[in-house]
Amino acid sequence: MSETATTEAARPAEDSSGREVLLSYSDFRIAPHRCFACGELNEIGLHLKLQLASGRCRVELTLPNQFEGWEGIIHGGIVCTILDEVMAWALVERDAWGVTARMSVDFRRPILVGQTIRAEGWIVESKRRIQRTGGRIVDTQTGLELATAEATYVAATEARKRELKERYGLVAGDSQ
């Protein structure tokens, strides 16, 4: 995760009528990396295909049994990882890079192996070095809320952000 053209990449895209459209993770050129959640080089990772827009992030996916806890149920740590990722990327979309300081998750219903879900993260409040986010996971078929989360992130210093942007080379796809 990082970006060289942050200001361009952080703005939500608009269609020809001026309506906001979601940018996909694949709309950006990101140096290959091993992040368990979104990295394509991690053989055992989640390989999340994130979509970004205006201080929000979402992803839709179906989890296989390799992420199972109790039989037939996705492990709670995996649920937390997905929520943390969409909330963190909502911040990155606004060039507010940071690390998770605190996260609280409410598990409302089990997420089943093979169930298609949508995870969403958004910015709740931005202060100088502290960012608060919200997130949720819903069943795409029924719309039922399966898990919710709140998190606090501590912003990276400007020097650390530059370092991350160089490492990951996040650039808007149209400026390749």
C-alpha positions as CSV (number, residue, x, y, z in Angstrom):
1,M,0.0,0.0,0.0
2,S,1.4,3.3,-1.0
3,E,1.1,6.0,-3.5
4,T,3.3,8.3,-5.5
5,A,0.5,10.2,-7.1
6,T,-1.5,10.5,-3.9
7,T,-3.6,13.6,-4.7
8,E,-4.8,12.2,-8.0
9,A,-5.3,8.7,-6.7
10,A,-7.2,9.9,-3.5
11,R,-9.9,11.8,-5.4
12,P,-13.0,9.8,-6.2
13,A,-13.5,9.2,-9.9
14,E,-16.5,10.6,-11.7
15,D,-18.5,9.4,-14.6
16,S,-19.5,11.7,-17.6
17,S,-22.4,13.0,-15.6
18,G,-20.3,14.0,-12.6
19,R,-21.5,11.1,-10.4
20,E,-19.0,9.5,-8.1
21,V,-17.9,6.0,-9.2
22,L,-15.9,3.5,-7.2
23,L,-12.3,3.0,-8.1
24,S,-11.1,-0.6,-7.9
25,Y,-7.9,-1.7,-6.3
26,S,-7.0,-2.9,-9.8
27,D,-7.4,0.7,-11.1
28,F,-4.1,1.4,-9.4
29,R,-0.6,0.0,-10.1
30,I,0.7,-1.3,-6.8
31,A,4.1,-2.9,-6.5
32,P,3.7,-6.6,-5.7
33,H,3.7,-7.2,-1.9
34,R,3.0,-9.9,0.7
35,C,0.2,-8.3,2.8
36,F,-1.9,-11.2,4.1
37,A,-5.1,-9.3,3.2
38,C,-4.5,-7.6,-0.1
39,G,-1.1,-8.8,-1.3
40,E,-1.0,-10.9,-4.4
41,L,2.4,-12.5,-3.5
42,N,1.1,-14.1,-0.3
43,E,0.3,-17.7,-1.3
44,I,-2.0,-18.3,1.7
45,G,-3.5,-14.8,1.8
46,L,-7.0,-13.4,1.2
47,H,-6.1,-11.6,-2.1
48,L,-8.8,-9.0,-1.5
49,K,-9.8,-7.0,-4.6
50,L,-10.6,-3.7,-2.9
51,Q,-12.8,-0.9,-4.3
52,L,-12.2,2.7,-3.2
53,A,-14.3,5.9,-3.2
54,S,-14.5,9.1,-1.2
55,G,-13.3,7.9,2.2
56,R,-14.8,4.5,1.7
57,C,-13.6,1.0,0.8
58,R,-15.5,-2.2,0.0
59,V,-14.8,-5.7,-1.2
60,E,-17.1,-8.6,-2.1
61,L,-15.8,-12.1,-1.7
62,T,-16.6,-15.7,-0.9
63,L,-14.3,-17.4,1.6
64,P,-13.2,-21.0,1.2
65,N,-12.7,-23.6,3.9
66,Q,-9.0,-22.8,4.3
67,F,-10.2,-19.8,6.5
68,E,-12.5,-22.0,8.6
69,G,-12.5,-21.9,12.4
70,W,-15.2,-24.2,13.7
71,E,-16.5,-26.5,11.0
72,G,-18.3,-24.6,8.3
73,I,-17.7,-21.2,10.0
74,I,-15.1,-18.6,9.0
75,H,-12.5,-17.9,11.8
76,G,-13.1,-14.7,13.7
77,G,-9.6,-13.6,13.2
78,I,-10.2,-13.6,9.4
79,V,-13.3,-11.6,9.9
80,C,-11.3,-9.0,11.9
81,T,-8.6,-9.0,9.2
82,I,-11.1,-8.2,6.5
83,L,-12.7,-5.4,8.6
84,D,-9.3,-3.9,9.4
85,E,-8.3,-3.9,5.8
86,V,-11.4,-2.1,4.4
87,M,-11.2,0.5,7.2
88,A,-7.5,1.1,6.7
89,W,-7.9,1.5,2.9
90,A,-10.8,3.9,3.4
91,L,-8.1,6.1,5.1
92,V,-5.5,5.5,2.4
93,E,-8.1,6.6,-0.2
94,R,-7.9,10.0,1.6
95,D,-4.1,9.9,1.9
96,A,-4.5,9.3,5.7
97,W,-2.1,6.4,6.1
98,G,-1.9,5.0,9.6
99,V,-1.6,1.9,11.8
100,T,-4.4,0.3,13.8
101,A,-4.2,1.4,17.4
102,R,-7.5,-0.1,18.6
103,M,-10.3,-2.1,17.0
104,S,-13.6,-3.4,18.4
105,V,-15.6,-6.0,16.5
106,D,-19.1,-7.2,17.2
107,F,-19.9,-10.6,15.7
108,R,-23.6,-10.6,15.0
109,R,-24.0,-13.9,13.0
110,P,-21.6,-16.6,11.8
111,I,-20.0,-16.1,8.4
112,L,-20.2,-19.5,6.7
113,V,-17.7,-21.1,4.4
114,G,-18.8,-20.4,0.8
115,Q,-21.1,-17.5,1.8
116,T,-20.7,-14.4,-0.4
117,I,-20.2,-11.3,1.7
118,R,-19.5,-7.6,1.3
119,A,-17.2,-5.8,3.7
120,E,-17.3,-2.0,3.9
121,G,-15.2,0.5,5.7
122,W,-15.5,4.3,6.0
123,I,-14.1,7.2,7.9
124,V,-16.0,8.4,10.9
125,E,-13.8,11.2,12.2
126,S,-10.4,12.7,11.2
127,K,-8.3,14.6,13.6
128,R,-4.7,15.5,13.1
129,R,-3.0,12.2,14.1
130,I,-6.1,10.2,15.1
131,Q,-8.5,8.7,12.6
132,R,-11.7,6.8,13.6
133,T,-13.4,4.4,11.2
134,G,-16.4,2.2,11.0
135,G,-16.9,-1.0,9.1
136,R,-19.3,-3.9,8.6
137,I,-19.8,-7.2,6.8
138,V,-23.1,-8.1,5.2
139,D,-24.5,-11.1,3.5
140,T,-24.9,-10.1,-0.2
141,Q,-28.0,-12.3,-0.6
142,T,-30.0,-11.2,2.4
143,G,-28.4,-7.9,3.4
144,L,-28.2,-9.1,7.0
145,E,-25.4,-7.6,9.0
146,L,-22.9,-10.3,10.0
147,A,-20.2,-8.2,11.8
148,T,-19.5,-4.6,12.6
149,A,-16.4,-2.8,13.7
150,E,-15.0,0.5,15.0
151,A,-11.3,1.3,14.9
152,T,-8.8,4.0,15.8
153,Y,-5.7,4.5,13.6
154,V,-2.7,6.6,14.4
155,A,-1.6,8.6,11.3
156,A,1.8,7.9,9.8
157,T,4.3,10.7,9.9
158,E,4.9,12.5,6.6
159,A,8.3,10.8,6.4
160,R,6.8,7.4,6.9
161,K,4.1,8.1,4.3
162,R,6.8,9.0,1.7
163,E,8.6,5.8,2.6
164,L,5.4,3.7,2.1
165,K,4.6,5.4,-1.1
166,E,8.0,4.6,-2.5
167,R,7.9,1.0,-1.3
168,Y,4.5,0.2,-2.7
169,G,4.4,2.7,-5.6
170,L,0.7,3.3,-5.6
171,V,-0.1,5.2,-8.8
172,A,-3.4,5.9,-10.5
173,G,-3.8,3.4,-13.4
174,D,-4.3,6.1,-16.0
175,S,-0.9,7.7,-15.3
176,Q,1.2,4.5,-16.0
